[in-house]
Every structure is written in C-alpha cells, then in structure tokens.
Amino acid sequence: MARSAANSDAFNAVAEPRRREILNYLVMQERSVSEIVEAMELEQPSISKHLKVLKGVGLVAARRDGRQMLYKVNPMAIRPLHDWTSTFERLWKDQLLRIKQRAEGNNATKE
C-alpha cells in the first residue's frame, strides 16, 4: 500500500521525528524561525520545509511580525492526534493493571 504524502494529514506529518521535535519546541510559546533553527540545530531551509508541512496540515499557525515569521502550535489540530493516542493509553493502562493484578495474585499465594 502506498504511503500518503507527509502534507496530506496530521498523522503523516508527525511521522517524521524532526517535525515532532519542532512541535514540542513550539508547544508552550510562539517562536521565530531563527529561534527554531537555533534550538533544533538544523539549517534554515530544512526547518522551513518542516514548518511548511506542519502549517499545511494545520498543526502550526504562522503570523508575520515585521520581517519575522512567528509560529505556534494549533491546539485544535493536535486534538485528533491526542484522541487517537488516548485509545492506546487506555489499552496500556488496562494491560498494566492486569499484569499488576497477576503479580500481586502470585505473591499472595506464596506468602
């Protein structure tokens, strides 16, 4: 099955680790491209390409402030990612609870 382009949806966009790093960096504060370049230790053209993908799927918003472009996370666009991963969080919590119950049950029979 052919893989969708990174700019087709949020899930494909965050499949790339650098884009996830950029989102993590932007999560608490709006940042300029130069700040992102410095923090990520990548060349500006690479950061710009990643930001273009993230903006294209709506995960980040941009605004111009003089000569700078400032980027911030779009929380509403992140929501579907959060909702989807929450499904697996519940699964793992349930699995860990079962493991704990089995371990405690085995320990109780040995005492």
N, C-alpha and C positions, 0 to 999 in steps of 0.2 A: 504494500500500500504506500503510495507517495505521501511524503510528509508535506504539510502545509507550509507556506512561506511564513517567516517569523512575524511579518507585519499583518498577518491575517486575523489573529486574535491574541488576547492577553496570555493564554496558556502557551502558545508558541513563542511569544515574545520573552516570557520569563524562563523559557527552557535554556537560555544562554546565561551562564553564570555571571558574566560581567554586567549584564542588564539587571540581574537580581542585586548585585553589589551596588549599582547606581541607585536602584530603588531604596535599598537600605540606607544609603547615604542621604537621600532626599526625604526620608520619611518624617523627620521632625522639623525640617527647615527648608525653605526655598533657597536655592543655590545658583550661582552663576556657572556658566560653562567652565570658566577658568578655575573656579573652586573645585569643580568635579574632576577636571583634568589633574589638578594637583593631588587631590585625595586618592584618585584611582591609579595614579602613576602611569597613565596611558597618554598617547599622543592625542591632540585635539581632534583630528579628523576621525579617529576611532570613537571617541566619546560622542562626537556629533552624530555619527552613524547610529550608535546605540540609542541616543536620545530621539533621533528621528523615528526609529522603530517604536520606542516606548510612547512617544507622542502620537504616532499613527494609530495605535490601538487604544489610545485614550488613558494609558496608565499614568502619564505625566501631562501637566499643563505648562505652557510657556507664556511668558509675557516679556515685553521689551521694557527696559529701564535705561533710557539713554542709548548708549552703544552696546549695552549688555543684554543678553537673553537670560532670564531667570526661570528656573524650572522647579516645579514642586509636584509631589505625588497627588494624584486624583483619587481620593479615598473611595469614591463611589465605583470607580472602575476596578479597584482592587477587591471589592466585595465578592464578586463571583469566584475569585481565586480562594478567598478566605472560606466561603461557604463550601466549596468543593473539598478543600483540605480538612475542614472540620469533620466531614464524614469519616475520614480516615483517623482523625484524632479520637473520635468516639470508638471506632473499631479497636484501636490500640489500647485505649483505657480499659475496654471490656476484656481484651486478651490479657493485659497485665493483672487485672483483678482476678481472673481465673487462675493464672499462674500463682498469685499470692495465696488464693484460697487452697489450691492443691498443696503448696509448700507448707502452709500452716496446718493443713489436714494431716499431712505426712508427719510433721513434727509432733502433733498432738498424739498420734498413735504410738510414737516411740517413747513418749515420756512415761 
